[in-house]
Amino acid sequence: MDFRLSPEEETLRRQVEQFVREELIPLEPVFEGAPDIFEGSRWKSRAKLSRDPEVQRYIAVMEGLKRKAEAGDLWHLDVPKAYGGREVSNVAMIAVTEELEKASVPFELGNHVSNILYACKGEQVERFLLPCIRGEKTACFGLTEPGAGSDPSMMAATAAPDGDYFAINGTKMFPTFGDVAGFVQVFARLPGTKGREGVTCFLVDTGHPGYRVVRSIGTIAGSEPCELVFDNCRVPKNQVLGEVGKGWELNQAWLGARRFQVGIRCHGTAQRVLRRVGALLRLDPREHEKFSASLGHFRGEMEALRSITYHGSWKADQGMDARFEAACVKLFGTELLHRVVDFALEVAGPGALRKEHAIARAFRYARPRRIVEGASEIQRHMIQRALFREGIACMEL
Ligand SMILES: Cc1cc2nc3c(=O)[nH]c(=O)nc-3n(C[C@H](O)[C@H](O)[C@H](O)COP(=O)(O)OP(=O)(O)OC[C@H]3O[C@@H](n4cnc5c(N)ncnc54)[C@H](O)[C@@H]3O)c2cc1C
């Protein structure tokens, strides 16, 4: 077994490490005081629409970083070569994110392109995929419904064929950026189907007749998800993403690929939080003594998280089934981060509860992660299913 990155992956990791050291770390004090809108990933869409001169100043800094990253060929890393990207492996993207997470500046390399958009065909490529790759458009994801969250197979939204169109009817809860995105990737089922059958994904422009934003919901998560209603929203057949009735597979692919990134982000955030705790404890040897066992324990658990994240990504790169590892990483990573942040609040005391304190910000990031994109209970359920798949020996445990 060889746990080293390949020479190309190691070269990329070093490039990113240098970028972080030279460009991001020096900006940390600047971003400590950034407006709330720079929490999470809002700077990529919502903040850009703001007219607040202070927000625009920070956006200008981000745009400057983007230009430097582009100049260093660090922008389209996971984009397929066919679309002008470097098409680096999942493992390489984990190494990239691990480096980026060493700085608290909320900067990411690349525009956000939902992986299912690579199923775009024909004119969909020009209209939906390429503008996302170029950063001209953003997309939101419409899966969850009022009665179908943890179990999307209960989805009630329908897409009824009507000549060259489908008429979509239903409500979607929580699509992040549903009010500012250029289009939605919305899932609805063919009439008369149940469970995973008949689920179809559509690409719908957010201004399309029949598409309505009911409200945007302020959350502690650093994003404002929306409630969307589709009221006889007639969408041409050529806006089906992938194949009619094959939307379930697209949904699974989207979630699966994200979980390893969630894991390494949890690792990075936990690391930054523990560094802060370490800096505090260094000032007080008696307090240090009191908390040192917990610090050591967390550090050990973080190493385990890092290992399963790399291992799962490696399996995904080999084309192996990595669903079990993805569920383990999502569960273990988000739960561990939550415990680390809770511990940090305990050590740092009431001062860290200040809204703008880095540990309070980490708390706001950490807690929703245990729910969003598959709650912990659901991951536990998926993991235990693997025991039964593996046979009698495991069942006897
Ligand atoms: C900030 C934020 C952003 C989001 N962004 C998006 C988005 O962009 N697109 C999108 O489609 N959705 C989005 N969501 C929705 C999110 O994915 C769902 O909230 C999540 O999947 C849980 O679904 P639910 O809210 O319907 O909870 P429910 O399914 O009602 O579950 C509630 C709780 O019950 C427990 N539970 C449920 N089922 C079981 C079970 N079988 N066994 C044991 N326990 C169970 C779990 O602990 C769960 O947390 C977002 C949510 C938030 C908060």
The ligand as an SDF file (V2000), in Angstrom:
LIG
                    3D

 53 58  0  0  0  0  0  0  0  0999 V2000
  -29.1930   25.5100    5.5740 C   0  0  0  0  0  0  0  0  0  0  0  0
  -29.8490   24.4350    4.7700 C   0  0  0  0  0  0  0  0  0  0  0  0
  -29.5850   24.3470    3.4130 C   0  0  0  0  0  0  0  0  0  0  0  0
  -30.2100   23.3530    2.6370 C   0  0  0  0  0  0  0  0  0  0  0  0
  -29.9960   23.3260    1.2770 N   0  0  0  0  0  0  0  0  0  0  0  0
  -30.7060   22.4720    0.5090 C   0  0  0  0  0  0  0  0  0  0  0  0
  -30.6150   22.5240   -0.9300 C   0  0  0  0  0  0  0  0  0  0  0  0
  -29.8710   23.3270   -1.5080 O   0  0  0  0  0  0  0  0  0  0  0  0
  -31.4020   21.6860   -1.6520 N   0  0  0  0  0  0  0  0  0  0  0  0
  -32.2450   20.7710   -1.0690 C   0  0  0  0  0  0  0  0  0  0  0  0
  -32.9210   20.0400   -1.7960 O   0  0  0  0  0  0  0  0  0  0  0  0
  -32.3330   20.6810    0.2980 N   0  0  0  0  0  0  0  0  0  0  0  0
  -31.6010   21.5150    1.0890 C   0  0  0  0  0  0  0  0  0  0  0  0
  -31.7130   21.4550    2.4700 N   0  0  0  0  0  0  0  0  0  0  0  0
  -32.5780   20.4490    3.0700 C   0  0  0  0  0  0  0  0  0  0  0  0
  -31.8170   19.3790    3.8460 C   0  0  0  0  0  0  0  0  0  0  0  0
  -31.0700   18.5430    2.9920 O   0  0  0  0  0  0  0  0  0  0  0  0
  -32.8720   18.6300    4.6840 C   0  0  0  0  0  0  0  0  0  0  0  0
  -33.2330   19.5130    5.7290 O   0  0  0  0  0  0  0  0  0  0  0  0
  -32.3750   17.3270    5.2450 C   0  0  0  0  0  0  0  0  0  0  0  0
  -32.1950   16.3830    4.2210 O   0  0  0  0  0  0  0  0  0  0  0  0
  -33.3750   16.7540    6.2700 C   0  0  0  0  0  0  0  0  0  0  0  0
  -34.6540   16.7130    5.7360 O   0  0  0  0  0  0  0  0  0  0  0  0
  -35.9010   17.3340    6.5340 P   0  0  0  0  0  0  0  0  0  0  0  0
  -35.5590   18.7300    6.9000 O   0  0  0  0  0  0  0  0  0  0  0  0
  -37.1400   17.1410    5.7470 O   0  0  0  0  0  0  0  0  0  0  0  0
  -35.9600   16.5070    7.8640 O   0  0  0  0  0  0  0  0  0  0  0  0
  -36.7610   15.1570    8.1520 P   0  0  0  0  0  0  0  0  0  0  0  0
  -36.6160   14.1950    7.0330 O   0  0  0  0  0  0  0  0  0  0  0  0
  -38.1360   15.5230    8.5680 O   0  0  0  0  0  0  0  0  0  0  0  0
  -35.9490   14.5980    9.3780 O   0  0  0  0  0  0  0  0  0  0  0  0
  -35.8610   15.2980   10.6180 C   0  0  0  0  0  0  0  0  0  0  0  0
  -34.9300   14.5110   11.5090 C   0  0  0  0  0  0  0  0  0  0  0  0
  -35.5080   13.2500   11.8030 O   0  0  0  0  0  0  0  0  0  0  0  0
  -34.5210   12.2430   11.8180 C   0  0  0  0  0  0  0  0  0  0  0  0
  -34.9260   11.1660   10.8940 N   0  0  0  0  0  0  0  0  0  0  0  0
  -35.5600   11.2850    9.7140 C   0  0  0  0  0  0  0  0  0  0  0  0
  -35.7570   10.0810    9.1440 N   0  0  0  0  0  0  0  0  0  0  0  0
  -35.2340    9.1640    9.9930 C   0  0  0  0  0  0  0  0  0  0  0  0
  -35.1010    7.7360    9.9750 C   0  0  0  0  0  0  0  0  0  0  0  0
  -35.5640    6.9980    8.9610 N   0  0  0  0  0  0  0  0  0  0  0  0
  -34.4740    7.1440   11.0110 N   0  0  0  0  0  0  0  0  0  0  0  0
  -34.0020    7.8770   12.0430 C   0  0  0  0  0  0  0  0  0  0  0  0
  -34.0990    9.2260   12.1180 N   0  0  0  0  0  0  0  0  0  0  0  0
  -34.6980    9.8650   11.1150 C   0  0  0  0  0  0  0  0  0  0  0  0
  -33.2020   12.8760   11.4330 C   0  0  0  0  0  0  0  0  0  0  0  0
  -32.4350   13.1010   12.5840 O   0  0  0  0  0  0  0  0  0  0  0  0
  -33.5860   14.1990   10.8380 C   0  0  0  0  0  0  0  0  0  0  0  0
  -32.6430   15.2070   11.1000 O   0  0  0  0  0  0  0  0  0  0  0  0
  -31.0880   22.4260    3.2530 C   0  0  0  0  0  0  0  0  0  0  0  0
  -31.3360   22.5160    4.6380 C   0  0  0  0  0  0  0  0  0  0  0  0
  -30.7390   23.5000    5.3820 C   0  0  0  0  0  0  0  0  0  0  0  0
  -31.0410   23.5750    6.8530 C   0  0  0  0  0  0  0  0  0  0  0  0
  1  2  1  0
  2  3  1  0
  2 52  2  0
  3  4  2  0
  4  5  1  0
  4 50  1  0
  5  6  2  0
  6  7  1  0
  6 13  1  0
  7  8  2  0
  7  9  1  0
  9 10  1  0
 10 11  2  0
 10 12  1  0
 12 13  2  0
 13 14  1  0
 14 15  1  0
 14 50  1  0
 15 16  1  0
 16 17  1  0
 16 18  1  0
 18 19  1  0
 18 20  1  0
 20 21  1  0
 20 22  1  0
 22 23  1  0
 23 24  1  0
 24 25  2  0
 24 26  1  0
 24 27  1  0
 27 28  1  0
 28 29  2  0
 28 30  1  0
 28 31  1  0
 31 32  1  0
 32 33  1  0
 33 34  1  0
 33 48  1  0
 34 35  1  0
 35 36  1  0
 35 46  1  0
 36 37  1  0
 36 45  1  0
 37 38  2  0
 38 39  1  0
 39 40  1  0
 39 45  2  0
 40 41  1  0
 40 42  2  0
 42 43  1  0
 43 44  2  0
 44 45  1  0
 46 47  1  0
 46 48  1  0
 48 49  1  0
 50 51  2  0
 51 52  1  0
 52 53  1  0
M  END
$$$$
